[in-house]
Amino acid sequence: MTSALRNKALQHLSRRDHSRAELRLKLLPLTENPDEVDTVLDDFIERGWQSDARFAEQWVFYRSQRYGPQRLRAELQQKGVSGEIISAVMEEHGNTELEQARALWHKKFGTVPRDIKEKNKQLRFLVSRGFSVSVIYRVVGGEDDSF
């Protein structure tokens, strides 16, 4: 059964990187012995085929164009990535939250809101993307706007 688990894990990893916890959840229904899954995953980690750090780096790289740091952190935690890895990847990523929020806001709206209804729409949009409230108010309020 271990070779079937190994093949299935390789299939999943050939499409995209997965966190260990995510891959474990996908493999558990295929066996009655969870230790087999852990053995396969330990082997993959040892060979460098699966890495939570690499997964987190790719996740942040691709998703940071659309989402803020708070949402990215929450998504990585949900996928079972450790707090140390999340902190390291987020610190290494480089863009500040303000720059990301500004770029996303400018792409979506581009102008300071004319009325309260429009302002609330812009605020809700940035909140849903995972930016902090203080950053959102700076961006939507037009403070030190660099565009």
C-alpha positions in Angstrom: 0.0 0.0 0.0 2.9 2.3 0.6 3.8 2.4 -3.1 0.2 3.5 -3.9 0.4 6.2 -1.3 3.8 7.3 -2.6 2.5 7.5 -6.2 -0.6 9.4 -5.1 1.5 11.9 -3.1 3.8 12.3 -6.2 0.7 13.0 -8.3 -0.4 15.8 -5.9 3.1 17.3 -5.7 3.6 17.2 -9.5 0.6 19.6 -9.9 1.7 22.1 -7.2 3.5 22.2 -3.8 1.4 21.2 -0.8 2.0 21.7 2.9 2.7 18.5 4.9 -0.7 18.8 6.7 -2.5 19.4 3.4 -0.9 16.4 1.7 -1.5 14.2 4.8 -5.2 15.0 4.7 -5.3 14.0 1.0 -3.6 10.7 1.6 -5.3 9.5 4.8 -8.5 8.2 3.1 -6.3 5.9 1.0 -5.1 3.8 4.0 -6.2 2.4 7.3 -2.8 3.0 8.9 -2.0 6.7 9.3 1.6 5.7 10.2 2.1 4.7 6.5 1.2 8.2 5.4 3.6 9.7 7.9 6.4 7.4 6.8 5.9 8.4 3.1 5.8 12.1 4.0 8.9 11.9 6.2 10.7 10.3 3.3 9.5 13.0 0.9 10.8 15.7 3.3 14.1 13.9 3.7 14.5 13.8 -0.1 13.4 17.5 -0.5 10.3 16.6 -2.5 8.0 18.3 0.0 8.8 21.4 2.0 6.5 23.6 4.1 8.9 26.5 3.6 8.9 26.2 -0.2 5.1 25.8 -0.2 4.7 28.9 2.0 7.1 31.0 -0.2 5.2 30.0 -3.3 1.8 30.6 -1.7 2.8 34.1 -0.5 4.4 35.0 -3.8 1.4 34.2 -5.9 -1.4 35.3 -3.5 0.3 38.5 -2.3 -0.7 40.2 -5.5 -4.4 40.0 -4.4 -4.4 39.6 -0.6 -2.9 41.3 2.4 -0.6 39.8 5.1 -3.3 39.0 7.6 -5.2 36.9 5.1 -2.0 35.2 3.9 -1.0 34.3 7.4 -4.5 32.9 8.1 -4.5 30.8 5.0 -1.0 29.4 5.7 -2.1 28.5 9.3 -5.2 26.8 7.9 -2.9 24.7 5.6 -0.9 23.6 8.6 2.3 25.6 8.1 4.1 26.4 11.4 4.2 29.9 12.8 8.0 30.1 12.5 7.9 29.4 8.8 5.0 31.8 8.2 6.9 34.6 10.0 10.1 33.9 8.1 8.4 33.9 4.7 6.3 37.0 5.4 9.4 38.9 6.6 11.4 37.8 3.6 8.6 38.7 1.2 9.6 42.4 1.2 6.6 44.5 0.2 5.1 46.4 3.0 1.4 46.0 3.7 0.8 49.7 2.8 2.4 49.3 -0.6 0.4 46.1 -1.3 -2.9 47.7 -0.2 -2.2 50.9 -2.2 -1.4 48.9 -5.4 -4.5 46.8 -5.1 -6.7 49.7 -4.3 -5.3 51.7 -7.2 -5.9 48.9 -9.6 -9.5 48.4 -8.4 -10.6 51.9 -7.7 -7.9 54.5 -8.4 -9.8 57.5 -7.0 -10.6 58.8 -3.6 -14.3 58.0 -2.8 -16.8 60.8 -3.4 -19.3 59.8 -0.8 -19.7 57.5 2.3 -21.3 54.7 0.3 -18.3 54.5 -2.1 -15.9 54.8 0.8 -17.5 51.9 2.6 -17.3 49.8 -0.5 -13.6 50.5 -0.8 -13.1 49.8 2.9 -14.9 46.5 2.7 -12.9 45.4 -0.4 -9.6 46.0 1.4 -10.8 44.3 4.6 -11.9 41.2 2.6 -8.4 41.1 1.1 -6.8 40.8 4.6 -5.3 44.3 5.2 -5.1 45.9 8.7 -7.6 48.6 9.5 -5.0 51.3 10.0 -3.5 50.6 6.5 -6.9 50.5 4.9 -7.9 54.0 6.3 -4.6 55.4 5.1 -5.1 54.1 1.6 -8.8 54.9 1.2 -8.5 58.2 3.0 -5.8 59.2 0.5 -3.1 60.0 3.1 0.4 60.3 1.7 -0.9 58.8 -1.6 2.0 58.1 -3.9 0.0 57.7 -7.1 
